Amino acid sequence: MLRVKRIIKVGLIGFGTVGSGVVDLLQKNRSLLEKRLGASLVIKTIADKDIMTPRKVSTADAVLTGNVDAIMHDPEIDIVIELVGGLEPAKTFIIEAMKRKKHVVTANKALLATCGNEIYETADAEMVNIGFEASVGGAIPVIKTLKESLAANNIVSIFGIMNGTCNYILSRMTDEGLPFEEVLKEAQRLGFAEADPTYDVEGIDTAHKLAISLALSYGKRVNLPDIYREGISHLDQQDVEFAGQLGYRIKLLAIAIQRGEEIEARIHPTMIPFDHLLSSVNGNFNAFHFDGDYAGSVLLYGQGAGMNPTASAVVSDLVDIARDIEKKVWRRVPLRAYKKDQIEDIRLLPMDDVHTKYYFRFSALDRPGVLSRISGILGKHSISLASVIQKGRRDEGAVPVVMTTHESRERDVREALSEIDTLEIVQDKTVLIRIEDERAQ
């Protein structure tokens, strides 16, 4: 029989979906965790605004309270789990716990992406640890991979499907030909999307995850608003269909590419080839494709959110911190994968200077000379065409004209489209979607 040497007591702030999952996991896998750890992880106190609503998990072994001070002022609690979400009061809770010499585990990507620099510096000053595996990719071990498994590598590039809601919507639009609004309503009904889906469909959630990934990949302080971001709410079904005709699927991608001393970082709908690994990632799954200079391509795939995957990641951090407590060591692996005296501000390549390929859809009147006028303006701005699709003629009204380009500069593309959109033969604003093929492979 296993003899557990020590009980490590934990305080949980936030007893919603993920908090319930954490309690459930610790109860059901207690024996497994004790065999791996040699100690017992016990939630002593749970703090939540709502202590009256019945939960589906037992809280018989814990004190349920509406007062966070019951956790903060308890010297027996070694680790605090923050699952409140948002910026405040979560930030205050984390900072206070650290100042009381308690280690912290959080799944709060928005907080880390926005205020991570202050939180990491507080952890260093107070000599406590903070685990945040659940903040990027749920149960997918993104944080550990960047901090440990790829520690010997320069990260050449990151291509990621980092939001399950967007991926679910785009998968349904592609495979079933459904419009965006219809699929969004279905995602909300199934619980894949929030009542207010802005954070997901406008790429904000993805930006949080990319910011954290950038900090770990390059040892940099990241300013979240500096990351270029577009969402998927403007996508039209006909662009999904044209992408298929051209051999592409559309995904909301987070992209980071090392460019010497600068990093190219952007989030937007992207066309990728059918044969790319990320092209087959469908439904509400996430995938992270890293390219290390020695490791080569590494693909991580799985459930990026949800009660059980997120709880799994939270408890993995609990185990890591508990092992340090047992060995009486303090944070063997730096929080941002680099020694703190090596951390610098990130230098992001301006979006105007990004070079990639492009898809354009013009809504143009079906008249002689239309193609030559459009292509002439593109050529004037050093944009070379790779293909052209023009739909059937109409006696009246506009027809879609689709063009793809060879690699071009973003600034040139913007200037050319601004000029084209003023033409009397163009009826609506041109649709632009970026294409990644060779680099994404």
C-alpha positions as CSV (number, residue, x, y, z in Angstrom):
1,M,0.0,0.0,0.0
2,L,1.2,3.5,-0.9
3,R,2.1,5.6,2.1
4,V,1.4,9.3,1.4
5,K,4.0,11.4,3.1
6,R,2.4,14.8,2.9
7,I,-0.9,16.5,2.2
8,I,-0.5,19.6,0.0
9,K,-3.5,21.9,0.6
10,V,-5.0,23.9,-2.2
11,G,-7.4,26.9,-2.3
12,L,-9.8,27.2,-5.3
13,I,-11.2,30.6,-6.4
14,G,-14.0,30.2,-8.9
15,F,-16.3,27.2,-8.8
16,G,-17.9,27.4,-12.2
17,T,-17.6,24.8,-15.0
18,V,-13.8,24.4,-14.9
19,G,-13.6,24.7,-11.1
20,S,-16.1,21.8,-10.9
21,G,-14.0,19.9,-13.3
22,V,-10.9,20.3,-11.2
23,V,-12.7,19.2,-8.0
24,D,-14.1,16.2,-9.9
25,L,-10.7,15.2,-11.3
26,L,-8.9,15.4,-8.0
27,Q,-11.5,13.2,-6.4
28,K,-11.7,10.6,-9.1
29,N,-8.0,10.3,-9.8
30,R,-6.7,10.8,-6.3
31,S,-5.0,7.4,-6.1
32,L,-3.3,7.9,-9.5
33,L,-2.0,11.3,-8.5
34,E,-0.7,10.1,-5.1
35,K,1.2,7.3,-6.9
36,R,2.8,9.8,-9.2
37,L,3.4,12.5,-6.7
38,G,4.0,10.7,-3.4
39,A,1.8,13.3,-1.7
40,S,-1.9,14.1,-1.6
41,L,-3.4,17.2,-3.3
42,V,-6.4,18.3,-1.3
43,I,-8.7,21.3,-1.9
44,K,-9.2,22.7,1.5
45,T,-11.3,25.8,0.7
46,I,-13.4,26.9,-2.3
47,A,-14.4,30.6,-2.7
48,D,-17.1,31.7,-5.2
49,K,-19.7,34.4,-5.4
50,D,-22.4,31.8,-5.7
51,I,-22.3,29.2,-2.9
52,M,-26.0,28.3,-3.0
53,T,-26.4,26.7,-6.5
54,P,-25.9,22.9,-6.2
55,R,-22.9,21.4,-8.1
56,K,-22.7,18.0,-9.6
57,V,-19.5,17.3,-7.7
58,S,-19.1,16.7,-4.0
59,T,-17.6,19.4,-1.8
60,A,-17.8,17.4,1.4
61,D,-14.0,17.6,1.9
62,A,-13.8,21.4,1.4
63,V,-15.1,24.5,3.0
64,L,-17.3,26.4,0.5
65,T,-17.3,30.2,1.2
66,G,-18.0,33.5,-0.5
67,N,-15.0,35.1,1.2
68,V,-11.7,34.9,-0.7
69,D,-9.8,35.9,2.5
70,A,-10.5,32.5,3.9
71,I,-8.0,31.3,1.3
72,M,-5.6,34.2,1.4
73,H,-5.2,34.2,5.2
74,D,-4.9,30.5,5.6
75,P,-1.2,29.6,6.2
76,E,-1.9,25.9,5.5
77,I,-2.8,26.6,1.9
78,D,0.3,26.3,-0.3
79,I,-1.3,26.7,-3.8
80,V,-4.1,28.9,-5.0
81,I,-6.1,28.1,-8.2
82,E,-7.6,31.2,-9.9
83,L,-10.5,30.3,-12.2
84,V,-12.5,33.5,-12.0
85,G,-11.5,34.7,-15.5
86,G,-11.2,38.3,-16.8
87,L,-8.9,41.0,-15.6
88,E,-10.3,42.0,-12.2
89,P,-10.7,40.8,-9.5
90,A,-8.6,37.9,-10.9
91,K,-5.4,40.0,-11.0
92,T,-5.8,41.3,-7.5
93,F,-6.4,37.7,-6.2
94,I,-3.3,36.4,-8.0
95,I,-1.0,39.3,-6.8
96,E,-2.3,39.0,-3.2
97,A,-1.8,35.2,-3.2
98,M,1.8,35.6,-4.4
99,K,2.6,38.3,-1.8
100,R,1.3,35.8,0.8
101,K,3.9,33.4,-0.5
102,K,1.4,31.1,-2.1
103,H,2.0,29.5,-5.5
104,V,-0.7,30.1,-8.2
105,V,-2.3,28.1,-11.0
106,T,-4.5,29.9,-13.5
107,A,-6.2,29.3,-16.8
108,N,-6.7,33.1,-17.4
109,K,-5.2,33.8,-20.8
110,A,-6.8,37.2,-21.0
111,L,-5.1,38.3,-17.8
112,L,-1.7,36.8,-18.7
113,A,-1.8,38.3,-22.2
114,T,-2.7,41.7,-20.9
115,C,-0.9,41.9,-17.5
116,G,1.5,39.0,-17.6
117,N,4.6,41.1,-17.3
118,E,3.5,42.4,-13.9
119,I,2.4,39.0,-12.7
120,Y,5.6,37.2,-13.8
121,E,7.7,40.0,-12.1
122,T,5.7,39.6,-8.9
123,A,6.2,35.9,-8.9
124,D,9.9,36.4,-9.3
125,A,10.1,39.0,-6.5
126,E,8.1,36.8,-4.1
127,M,9.9,33.6,-5.1
128,V,6.7,31.7,-5.9
129,N,5.6,29.8,-9.0
130,I,2.7,30.3,-11.3
131,G,1.4,27.5,-13.6
132,F,-0.6,28.5,-16.7
133,E,-0.7,25.5,-19.0
134,A,-4.5,25.7,-19.3
135,S,-4.3,29.3,-20.6
136,V,-3.2,28.1,-24.1
137,G,-4.8,25.1,-25.7
138,G,-6.5,23.4,-22.7
139,A,-5.1,19.9,-22.4
140,I,-2.8,20.4,-25.3
141,P,0.7,20.7,-23.7
142,V,1.7,24.0,-25.5
143,I,3.3,25.7,-22.6
144,K,5.4,22.8,-21.5
145,T,6.5,22.1,-25.1
146,L,7.7,25.7,-25.6
147,K,9.3,26.0,-22.2
148,E,10.9,22.5,-22.1
149,S,10.6,20.2,-25.1
150,L,11.7,22.8,-27.6
151,A,14.2,24.6,-25.3
152,A,17.1,23.8,-27.6
153,N,15.5,25.4,-30.6
154,N,15.0,28.7,-32.2
155,I,11.3,28.8,-33.0
156,V,11.3,29.6,-36.7
157,S,7.5,29.8,-37.0
158,I,4.2,29.2,-35.3
159,F,1.0,28.4,-37.2
160,G,-2.0,27.8,-35.0
161,I,-5.7,27.1,-35.0
162,M,-6.2,28.4,-31.5
163,N,-10.0,28.9,-31.2
164,G,-12.4,26.0,-31.3
165,T,-15.5,28.2,-31.9
166,C,-14.1,29.7,-35.0
167,N,-12.8,26.4,-36.3
168,Y,-16.2,24.8,-35.7
169,I,-17.9,27.6,-37.6
170,L,-15.5,27.5,-40.5
171,S,-15.7,23.7,-40.7
172,R,-19.5,23.8,-41.0
173,M,-19.3,26.6,-43.6
174,T,-16.9,24.6,-45.6
175,D,-18.3,21.1,-45.4
176,E,-22.0,21.9,-45.4
177,G,-22.2,25.2,-47.3
178,L,-23.9,27.0,-44.5
179,P,-23.8,30.8,-43.9
180,F,-21.8,32.3,-41.0
181,E,-24.8,33.5,-39.0
182,E,-26.6,30.2,-39.2
183,V,-23.6,28.2,-38.0
184,L,-22.9,30.8,-35.2
185,K,-26.4,30.3,-33.8
186,E,-26.0,26.5,-33.9
187,A,-22.6,26.9,-32.1
188,Q,-24.3,29.0,-29.4
189,R,-27.0,26.4,-29.0
190,L,-24.5,23.6,-28.6
191,G,-22.4,25.6,-26.1
192,F,-19.4,26.0,-28.4
193,A,-20.0,29.8,-28.6
194,E,-20.9,32.3,-25.9
195,A,-24.1,34.4,-26.1
196,D,-21.7,37.3,-26.9
197,P,-19.2,35.6,-29.3
198,T,-17.1,38.7,-29.9
199,Y,-14.0,37.3,-28.2
200,D,-14.0,34.2,-30.3
201,V,-15.2,35.4,-33.8
202,E,-13.2,38.6,-33.8
203,G,-9.9,36.8,-32.9
204,I,-9.4,38.3,-29.4
205,D,-9.2,34.9,-27.7
206,T,-6.7,33.8,-30.4
207,A,-4.7,37.0,-29.8
208,H,-4.4,36.2,-26.1
209,K,-3.0,32.7,-26.8
210,L,-0.6,34.0,-29.5
211,A,0.7,36.7,-27.1
212,I,1.5,34.1,-24.4
213,S,3.1,31.8,-27.0
214,L,5.3,34.6,-28.4
215,A,6.5,35.4,-24.9
216,L,7.6,31.8,-24.3
217,S,9.0,31.3,-27.8
218,Y,11.2,34.3,-27.9
219,G,11.6,35.4,-24.3
220,K,10.0,38.8,-24.9
221,R,7.6,41.2,-23.3
222,V,4.6,41.4,-25.6
223,N,2.2,44.3,-26.0
224,L,-1.1,42.7,-26.9
225,P,-2.5,45.6,-29.0
226,D,0.5,45.4,-31.3
227,I,-0.5,42.1,-32.7
228,Y,-2.4,42.5,-36.0
229,R,-5.9,40.9,-35.8
230,E,-8.9,40.2,-38.0
231,G,-11.8,37.9,-37.1
232,I,-14.1,35.8,-39.3
233,S,-17.5,37.6,-38.9
234,H,-17.1,39.2,-42.3
235,L,-16.5,36.0,-44.2
236,D,-19.0,35.2,-47.0
237,Q,-20.0,31.7,-48.0
238,Q,-19.0,32.4,-51.6
239,D,-15.4,33.0,-50.5
240,V,-15.3,29.6,-48.8
241,E,-16.5,28.1,-52.1
242,F,-14.0,29.9,-54.2
243,A,-11.2,28.8,-51.8
244,G,-12.3,25.2,-52.4
245,Q,-12.1,25.7,-56.1
246,L,-8.6,27.0,-55.7
247,G,-7.5,24.1,-53.5
248,Y,-7.7,25.8,-50.2
249,R,-9.6,25.7,-46.9
250,I,-10.1,28.8,-44.8
251,K,-8.9,28.7,-41.2
252,L,-8.5,31.5,-38.6
253,L,-4.8,31.2,-38.1
254,A,-2.4,32.7,-35.6
255,I,0.9,33.2,-37.4
256,A,4.3,34.1,-36.0
257,I,7.5,34.0,-38.1
258,Q,11.0,34.9,-37.1
259,R,12.4,37.6,-39.3
260,G,15.9,38.3,-38.0
261,E,15.6,40.5,-35.0
262,E,11.9,41.1,-35.6
263,I,8.9,38.8,-35.3
264,E,6.0,38.8,-37.8
265,A,2.8,38.2,-35.7
266,R,-0.7,38.3,-37.1
267,I,-4.1,36.7,-36.8
268,H,-6.6,36.6,-39.7
269,P,-8.6,34.2,-41.9
270,T,-6.1,32.4,-44.0
271,M,-6.3,30.0,-47.0
272,I,-4.2,26.9,-46.6
273,P,-3.8,24.0,-49.0
274,F,-5.9,20.9,-48.7
275,D,-2.8,18.8,-48.0
276,H,-1.6,20.8,-45.1
277,L,-1.8,19.2,-41.7
278,L,-3.9,22.1,-40.3
279,S,-6.3,21.8,-43.1
280,S,-7.8,18.6,-41.7
281,V,-8.2,20.0,-38.2
282,N,-12.0,20.4,-38.0
283,G,-14.8,20.9,-35.6
284,N,-14.0,22.5,-32.3
285,F,-10.4,21.2,-32.1
286,N,-7.3,23.2,-31.8
287,A,-3.8,22.6,-33.4
288,F,-0.4,24.2,-32.9
289,H,2.2,23.8,-35.6
290,F,5.7,24.8,-34.4
291,D,8.9,24.8,-36.6
292,G,12.1,24.5,-34.6
293,D,15.4,25.0,-36.3
294,Y,16.6,21.6,-35.1
295,A,13.4,19.8,-34.1
296,G,11.7,20.6,-37.5
297,S,7.9,20.4,-37.6
298,V,6.0,19.7,-34.4
299,L,2.2,19.4,-34.4
300,L,0.1,19.4,-31.2
301,Y,-3.6,18.6,-31.6
302,G,-6.6,18.2,-29.3
303,Q,-9.4,19.8,-27.4
304,G,-8.5,23.4,-26.7
305,A,-11.2,24.2,-24.2
306,G,-14.0,22.6,-22.1
307,M,-14.4,21.5,-18.6
308,N,-12.4,18.3,-18.6
309,P,-9.5,19.3,-20.9
310,T,-9.0,22.5,-19.0
311,A,-9.2,20.8,-15.6
312,S,-6.6,18.3,-16.8
313,A,-4.2,21.1,-17.6
314,V,-4.8,22.9,-14.3
315,V,-4.1,19.7,-12.3
316,S,-0.9,19.1,-14.3
317,D,0.3,22.5,-13.1
318,L,-0.7,21.5,-9.5
319,V,1.4,18.4,-9.8
320,D,4.4,20.3,-11.2
321,I,4.3,22.8,-8.3
322,A,3.7,20.0,-5.7
323,R,6.7,18.2,-6.9
324,D,8.8,21.3,-6.4
325,I,7.3,21.7,-2.9
326,E,8.2,18.0,-2.1
327,K,11.8,18.4,-3.4
328,K,12.1,21.8,-1.6
329,V,13.2,23.5,-4.8
330,W,11.9,26.7,-6.3
331,R,11.0,26.9,-10.0
332,R,13.5,24.9,-12.0
333,V,12.1,26.2,-15.3
334,P,11.9,30.0,-15.8
335,L,8.3,31.3,-16.2
336,R,8.9,32.7,-19.7
337,A,11.4,30.0,-20.7
338,Y,14.3,32.5,-20.5
339,K,16.2,33.8,-17.5
340,K,14.5,37.0,-16.3
341,D,17.6,39.2,-17.0
342,Q,17.3,38.1,-20.7
343,I,13.8,39.3,-21.2
344,E,13.4,42.2,-23.6
345,D,10.6,44.0,-25.4
346,I,9.5,42.2,-28.6
347,R,10.1,43.9,-31.9
348,L,7.2,43.1,-34.2
349,L,7.4,43.5,-38.0
350,P,4.9,46.2,-39.0
351,M,1.9,44.7,-40.8
352,D,2.6,47.0,-43.8
353,D,5.9,45.2,-44.4
354,V,4.5,41.6,-44.3
355,H,4.9,39.7,-47.6
356,T,2.5,36.9,-48.4
357,K,0.1,35.8,-51.1
358,Y,-3.4,37.1,-51.5
359,Y,-6.9,36.2,-52.7
360,F,-9.1,39.1,-53.9
361,R,-12.8,39.0,-54.8
362,F,-14.0,42.0,-56.8
363,S,-17.6,42.8,-57.4
364,A,-17.3,44.2,-60.9
365,L,-19.6,45.2,-63.7
366,D,-19.4,42.8,-66.6
367,R,-18.0,45.2,-69.2
368,P,-15.1,45.0,-71.7
369,G,-11.7,46.1,-70.2
370,V,-12.7,45.4,-66.6
371,L,-10.0,42.8,-66.0
372,S,-7.3,44.9,-67.7
373,R,-8.1,48.0,-65.6
374,I,-8.0,46.0,-62.3
375,S,-4.8,44.1,-63.3
376,G,-3.2,47.3,-64.5
377,I,-3.6,48.9,-61.1
378,L,-2.3,45.8,-59.4
379,G,0.7,45.7,-61.7
380,K,1.4,49.4,-61.1
381,H,1.8,48.5,-57.4
382,S,4.1,45.6,-58.1
383,I,1.5,42.9,-57.5
384,S,1.8,39.9,-59.8
385,L,-1.2,37.7,-60.5
386,A,-1.2,33.9,-60.1
387,S,-4.7,33.1,-61.2
388,V,-8.0,34.6,-62.3
389,I,-11.6,33.3,-62.0
390,Q,-14.5,35.2,-63.6
391,K,-18.0,34.0,-63.2
392,G,-20.7,33.9,-65.9
393,R,-21.9,37.1,-67.7
394,R,-24.9,39.2,-66.6
395,D,-26.8,41.8,-68.6
396,E,-27.1,43.9,-65.4
397,G,-25.4,44.1,-62.1
398,A,-22.0,43.0,-60.9
399,V,-20.3,39.6,-61.1
400,P,-17.5,38.2,-58.8
401,V,-14.0,38.4,-60.2
402,V,-11.5,36.4,-58.2
403,M,-7.7,36.8,-58.4
404,T,-4.9,35.3,-56.5
405,T,-1.4,36.8,-56.4
406,H,2.2,35.8,-56.0
407,E,3.9,37.0,-52.9
408,S,3.3,40.7,-52.4
409,R,3.8,43.4,-49.7
410,E,0.8,44.3,-47.6
411,R,1.3,48.0,-48.0
412,D,1.3,47.7,-51.8
413,V,-1.9,45.6,-51.7
414,R,-3.7,48.1,-49.5
415,E,-2.8,51.0,-51.7
416,A,-3.8,49.1,-54.8
417,L,-7.2,48.0,-53.4
418,S,-7.9,51.5,-52.2
419,E,-7.5,52.7,-55.7
420,I,-9.4,49.9,-57.3
421,D,-12.4,50.4,-54.9
422,T,-12.9,53.9,-56.2
423,L,-13.4,52.7,-59.8
424,E,-17.0,53.1,-61.2
425,I,-16.8,49.5,-62.4
426,V,-16.4,48.1,-58.9
427,Q,-19.6,47.9,-56.9
428,D,-18.5,46.9,-53.4
429,K,-15.4,46.9,-51.2
430,T,-12.9,44.3,-52.4
431,V,-12.7,41.1,-50.3
432,L,-9.1,40.3,-49.2
433,I,-8.0,36.9,-47.7
434,R,-4.3,36.1,-47.2
435,I,-2.9,32.8,-48.5
436,E,-0.2,30.7,-46.8
437,D,1.1,27.6,-48.6
438,E,4.9,27.0,-48.8
439,R,5.7,28.6,-45.5
440,A,2.8,26.9,-43.7
441,Q,4.2,23.5,-44.9
